[in-house]
Amino acid sequence: MYRIIYRSIETAPLTHSMLKKLLDKSRRRNIEQEISGILIYHRGVFLQLLEGDADAVKDIFRLIERDRRHKQVTTLLAADKPGGRVFGQWPMGFAEGDDAAAIISGVEDLPAGLSTPQLDRVGAIKILIEAAKLAA
Ligand SMILES: Cc1cc2nc3c(=O)[nH]c(=O)nc-3n(C[C@H](O)[C@H](O)[C@H](O)COP(=O)(O)O)c2cc1C
């Protein structure tokens, strides 16, 4: 199972309907490509995990990296590891606003949310796992 975790910053504020459009399209393509994962959006910062076949994940990530709706796409993890999916039930789980705030505040030492400079791989994984408990 290949996984990528990255963090990025929105280029311009995204409205709820813009986010919904982004998610609908992402979910459709992820189902086609058998990619699962989760996306958290909080105060203009994205944190996303993608998992699936290595070629499929790398191809989608190449598209995502070029997407002008966000910038400063920073990879926190890109690795192949044996084992099954962690986010198998979601073509792309999503948390934003209050949900995202609750998830982030559940993780210690991250007062500034996702934008904190010390958000590393371990912190990101903790947040993503908390998000998995709430995502629908
Ligand atoms: C934060 C963020 C996360 C995204 N996640 C996904 C994703 O999981 N799957 C996907 O297919 N596209 C995702 N996208 C959208 C792709 O970047 C976009 O579909 C791709 O650039 C092609 O878009 P187009 O078909 O509208 O030209 C994401 C975009 C952003 C900004």
The ligand as an SDF file (V2000), in Angstrom:
LIG
                    3D

 31 33  0  0  0  0  0  0  0  0999 V2000
   -6.4950   20.1720   -1.5260 C   0  0  0  0  0  0  0  0  0  0  0  0
   -6.8540   19.4060   -2.7460 C   0  0  0  0  0  0  0  0  0  0  0  0
   -7.0770   18.0400   -2.6650 C   0  0  0  0  0  0  0  0  0  0  0  0
   -7.4200   17.2880   -3.7910 C   0  0  0  0  0  0  0  0  0  0  0  0
   -7.6190   15.9450   -3.6740 N   0  0  0  0  0  0  0  0  0  0  0  0
   -7.9160   15.2150   -4.7760 C   0  0  0  0  0  0  0  0  0  0  0  0
   -8.1050   13.8120   -4.6930 C   0  0  0  0  0  0  0  0  0  0  0  0
   -8.0220   13.1890   -3.6380 O   0  0  0  0  0  0  0  0  0  0  0  0
   -8.4010   13.1460   -5.8370 N   0  0  0  0  0  0  0  0  0  0  0  0
   -8.5290   13.7680   -7.0510 C   0  0  0  0  0  0  0  0  0  0  0  0
   -8.7940   13.1180   -8.0370 O   0  0  0  0  0  0  0  0  0  0  0  0
   -8.3590   15.0940   -7.1440 N   0  0  0  0  0  0  0  0  0  0  0  0
   -8.0550   15.8380   -6.0470 C   0  0  0  0  0  0  0  0  0  0  0  0
   -7.9070   17.1840   -6.1560 N   0  0  0  0  0  0  0  0  0  0  0  0
   -8.2300   17.8450   -7.4210 C   0  0  0  0  0  0  0  0  0  0  0  0
   -7.1760   17.7060   -8.4610 C   0  0  0  0  0  0  0  0  0  0  0  0
   -6.1260   18.5620   -8.1920 O   0  0  0  0  0  0  0  0  0  0  0  0
   -7.8520   18.0610   -9.7980 C   0  0  0  0  0  0  0  0  0  0  0  0
   -8.9310   17.2300   -9.9900 O   0  0  0  0  0  0  0  0  0  0  0  0
   -6.9070   17.9170  -10.9470 C   0  0  0  0  0  0  0  0  0  0  0  0
   -6.0130   18.9790  -10.8690 O   0  0  0  0  0  0  0  0  0  0  0  0
   -7.6130   17.9150  -12.3050 C   0  0  0  0  0  0  0  0  0  0  0  0
   -8.6950   18.7640  -12.2810 O   0  0  0  0  0  0  0  0  0  0  0  0
   -9.6450   18.9490  -13.5580 P   0  0  0  0  0  0  0  0  0  0  0  0
  -10.0390   17.5650  -13.9910 O   0  0  0  0  0  0  0  0  0  0  0  0
  -10.7990   19.7540  -13.0170 O   0  0  0  0  0  0  0  0  0  0  0  0
   -8.8150   19.6790  -14.5660 O   0  0  0  0  0  0  0  0  0  0  0  0
   -7.5430   17.9480   -5.0390 C   0  0  0  0  0  0  0  0  0  0  0  0
   -7.3190   19.3170   -5.1240 C   0  0  0  0  0  0  0  0  0  0  0  0
   -6.9680   20.0430   -3.9910 C   0  0  0  0  0  0  0  0  0  0  0  0
   -6.7340   21.5290   -4.1130 C   0  0  0  0  0  0  0  0  0  0  0  0
  1  2  1  0
  2  3  1  0
  2 30  2  0
  3  4  2  0
  4  5  1  0
  4 28  1  0
  5  6  2  0
  6  7  1  0
  6 13  1  0
  7  8  2  0
  7  9  1  0
  9 10  1  0
 10 11  2  0
 10 12  1  0
 12 13  2  0
 13 14  1  0
 14 15  1  0
 14 28  1  0
 15 16  1  0
 16 17  1  0
 16 18  1  0
 18 19  1  0
 18 20  1  0
 20 21  1  0
 20 22  1  0
 22 23  1  0
 23 24  1  0
 24 25  2  0
 24 26  1  0
 24 27  1  0
 28 29  2  0
 29 30  1  0
 30 31  1  0
M  END
$$$$
